[in-house]
């Protein structure tokens, strides 16, 4: 069996640098490498509705934002299939069958679910749709027989739950589904990029994001106000790298070529870090370097986004075509699942003939 990649994002807001280093950048690299048979990337609007059921307009507006972000970072609909989750009804049917293979207690033990429930203050009143979204995620992955899922480390428990569902289904009904493997970012700094305020999570609600769609001016202002080392009060003071957001971002983004172009006084990031630790290197100099590095990454993204913004109907058309293509694949898997579960009554000629003979003989 070849490589099938599936990954996606919830349309709860514009995508930011955390999304970029955590998954988007790698998706584009995989796309260009072409070392796969199929690659599916989707906008998980159905999943987003599990905790936004009273505000569907939010999802409706954010769907186009995510689509623009996808296209602006360089995802090519000629090379990958971009689709919208809600437009594939087969996913809901698969989820229904999988729900019979998972216990409530198992869902309650899922670390990602527990964390998400606490974040949303759902402890006393958990929407069933939200509680069961690991099963929905399993349907998304298995519908396309994906064996590679590039996600952040926080999603590892979700992939493990999908593997459990696959094993249980295959044991019960026959070897139909494919077990997925997680693909984590290779750069440690990319596993979870902190917010500009130094907090572990980059979040719209915390106001600590740098968005892919930010203007050059907005990005510069956010970097200039970025959390560094509170003990580094004067330029000559020794500084700390650990927990210093500027250096975490440099770890995630800068390359040796950036030093040649933007900071030729230093040969590498290690050399810059050593100077900062010794003292004699100001925070603003480091921030100005980071601004140049980020601007070199974001400027092409901004330009591509502007082009796509001029033809929004075509963006929707790309999603429509991708959803139609994705649905064909999901429908094939669902047919195999129904056959394995012996609920393909109208397509089972032998069953119909058997029953006809049974009642003819009476």
N, C-alpha and C positions, 0 to 999 in steps of 0.2 A: 504494500500500500504506500502511496506517495504522501507528501506533506500537504496537509490542509490546515490553514491558519484561520482562526477566528478571534476577533476582539472587538471592543466597542466602548461607548461612553454614554452615560445618562445625560439627557439634555436639560440640565438644571441650571445652566449658565454658560457664559463664554468660557472657552478652554484657556488655561493659563500655562505658565512655564513648568509647573509641576506635571501637568498632563504631557507636555512636550518631551521633557527628559525621561519621564516615566514610561511613555508608550509611543507617542506620535512619531518622534524621531526614529525610533527603531522600526516602526511600521514602514516608513518611507525607505529605510535601508533595506528591509526585507523585500519590499516591492521592487527596488532597483536590482537587488541580487537575483531575483527571479528563481530562486532555488526552492520552488514549491509548485504544487499542482494547482491549488486554488487558494485564494485569500479573500476572506469575507470580513468586512468592517461595517458595524451597524450602529445606529443611533437607538439606544434602549429607551424609547418613549413609554412603552408599556410598563417597564420597571420603574421609571421615574414617576408614573402615576400612582404607584403603590403608597407613596407618602406625599403626593400632591393631588389627590383625587378631587379636592375642593377647589383646585386652581388649574384646570386644564389649559387655560390661556397661557400660563407661564411656560408649559411644555411646548405649546404651539409656537410661541415666539422664539423659544430657545432652540428649537429644532433647526431652524435655518442658520442660527449662529454657529451651531456645531458643524453643520454641513459646510459653511463658509470656512471655518477653521480647518476642517479636513482638507478641503481643496487648496487652501492657501499654504499649508505646510508642504504640499507637493503630492498628496495622494491622487493617483491617476485612475479615473473610472474605466480607462481602457485596460488597465493592468490588474485592478482589484475590483471586487463587487461591493459597492456602497449601498446599504439598504436601511429601511426603517422597520423596527421590530414589530410594531402594531400591524403592519401590512402583510405579515406572514401568519395567517390564522392557524396554520399547522402547528406553530409553536405552542399555542394555548392547548391544543388537543394532546400534544405530547406531554405537556406539564401535568394535565389531568391524569394520565396513565402513571406517570412517575410518582404522583402524590401517594399512590397506593403502596409504594415501595419504601417510604420514609416515615419514621415515627415522629411524633411531636417532640419527644424527649431528645431525639437526635438533632432536630432543628434548634432546640434550646441550647444545646451544647456548642453550636457553631460559634467560634470566637468572633467572627466578623459580624454575624447577626446580633450577638450580644452587645458589641460595641456600638453598632448602628442604632439599636433600640435605645441605648442610654443617651446617645447624642441627640436623638429626636424626642426624648422624654416620653417614650411609648410604653414604659414599664407597666403602667396600670391599664392601658388600653391599646393593644397592639392590633393594627389592621391585619386581617388574615392574609391579604395580598402581599403586604410587606414581610410578614413572618415567613412566607413560603417563597420568597424571591430566590433563595439558593436552588430551589427546584426549577424555577423559571430559567435560571441561568444554565442549569443542566440541560434543559430543553433547547436553549439557544445553541449550546456547544454541540450536542449530539445530533441535532437536526442536520447539521452540515458535516457530520463525522469528522470534526476538527480534532487533530491529534497534537496541535501546538496552539497554546493560548498565551500570548504575550500580555502580561498584566503586572501590577505592582505586588509586592510581598504581602500586602494586606488582603489580597484575594486568594492567597494560597489555601485557606480553609474551604473556600468555595469550590476550588478545583478538586480538592480532595473529596468533597461531598459528591461532586459529579462522578468521580471515579467509582465511588461506592454505589451510586445509582446504576451506573453502567454494569458493574459486576453483578449486582442483584438482578437486573433485567436479563442479562445474558444467561445467568444461572437458571432463572425461572423459565424463560421463554425460548432461549436459543441465542447463538452468537450473532447478534445483529449490530449492536452499538460499539463504538470505538472509544477506548479510554484516552482522555486528553493528558498532555503534559504541560506544565507551566513553563513559560520562558520569562525569566526575571531580567531586569536591566543588569548589564555587566559592570557598570560604574556604580560603586557603592553610594556615591553622593546622589545618584539618580533614583535610588530606591524610594526615598521620600524627601523631596525637596522642601525645606522649611519655608514658612511665610517670610515676608520682608521684615517682620517684627521679631523674628527668631523663634516663633512658636512652631511646634513640630508640624502642624498641619496648615497647608495653604488653603484658605477658604474665603469664599465671597462674603460670607456673613461676618468674618473677622476683619475684612477690609485689608488683607495683607497679601493680595495677589498681584502679580504682573501678568496681564493678559496678552495673548498673542496678537490681539487686535488693538492694543494700546498704541497711542501715538508715540512718536519719538520723545516728545516733551514729557508725556505722562510717565513713560518708562524711566527717563532720566531723574525725574523728581522722586520716584519711588526708590531708586537705587541710592540716591543721595541721603534719603532718610532711613536707610537700611540699618538694622541692628548689627553692631560689630562687637567690640570687647569693652565692656563698661569700665575696666581697670586701665585701659589705654587712654589716659587723659591728655598726655602730651606726646608730641612726635617722638621724643627721645625715650619714652617709656617702653619697656619690653611688652610685647603683645601676645595674646593667646589666639591660636588658630582654632582650637576646639570650641565649637559652639558659636563661632564667628560666621555669621550668615554670608558675608561677602566672600569669604574663602570657600564656603560650601558651594556657592554659585560658581566660583571660578573652577572648582573641582569638576563641576557638572558640565561646564561649557567651554572652558578655554583649551586651546591646543598650542603646541610649540610655535606654530605659524603666527599665532596672535602676538607672541612676544616679539617676533621679528618685525611685525607690522606696527604694533601699537606701543610696545615697551621694550625697545632694543637694549636698554641698560641691563636687562635680566635675560638669562638664557632659558629659564624654565620656571614653572610654578613653585617647584621645591626651593629654588634660589630666592624667589620673592617671599615665600613663607619664612625662610631662615632669617632674612633681613627683618621681617616684621617681628619675629620672636626676639631678636637681639635688641630691637629698638632703633629709632632713627627713620622709620617709614610711617608716614601719616595715613590715616584711614581714607582721607579724601583722595589721595593719589591712587589707592587701591580701588576706590569706587569709580574713579574716572576711567581706569583701565577696564573695569567690569562693564561700564556703560558702553565703551567702544566694542568690547567683545559681544555683548548682547545686541547692540545695534547692527553689527555685521550679520548676526543670525536672523534678526527680526525684520530687517529692511526688505529682503526678498519676499518674506511672508506677507508683509503689509502691501507690497506692490501686487502680488498675485491676488490677494483678497480684494483689492480695489477693482481689479479686472472682473472678477466674478460678481462683485456687487452691482456691476452695470447690467447684468443679465440674470436677475433672480429667477425668472421663469425657467431658464435652462438649468439652474441648480436643482429646482424641483423635478425637472425632467430627468436629470441624472439619477436622483433618488428613486424616482418611479421606475425607470428601466432596471436599476439595480435590484429593487424590491421584486420585480417580476422575475428576474433571473434567479434570485435567491429562493423565491417561492417554489420554483421548479425543483430545485435540489431538496428543499425541505419536504415537498410532497412525495418524492421518491422514498425518502427515509421513512416517512409516516406510513406509506404503503407496506414497507418491509416490517415495520413495527406491528401494524394491524394483522399482517399475515402470521407473524410469530405468535401473537396473542390469540390467534384464531377468531378474530372478529371481522375478518374480511368476507362476510357471509355471501355477498352478491358476486364476488369474484372467484369464489371457490366452487368450481364446477363439480369437483368430486363430492363435496358436501351435499350439494343440491341433488346430485344423482343418488347418493347414499340414502338421503332422506326420502327421495321419491320411491326407491325400491323398498324401503322399510315400510312405508304406509301402503304401498301397492300390495304387499304381501299379507296385509292384515285382512 
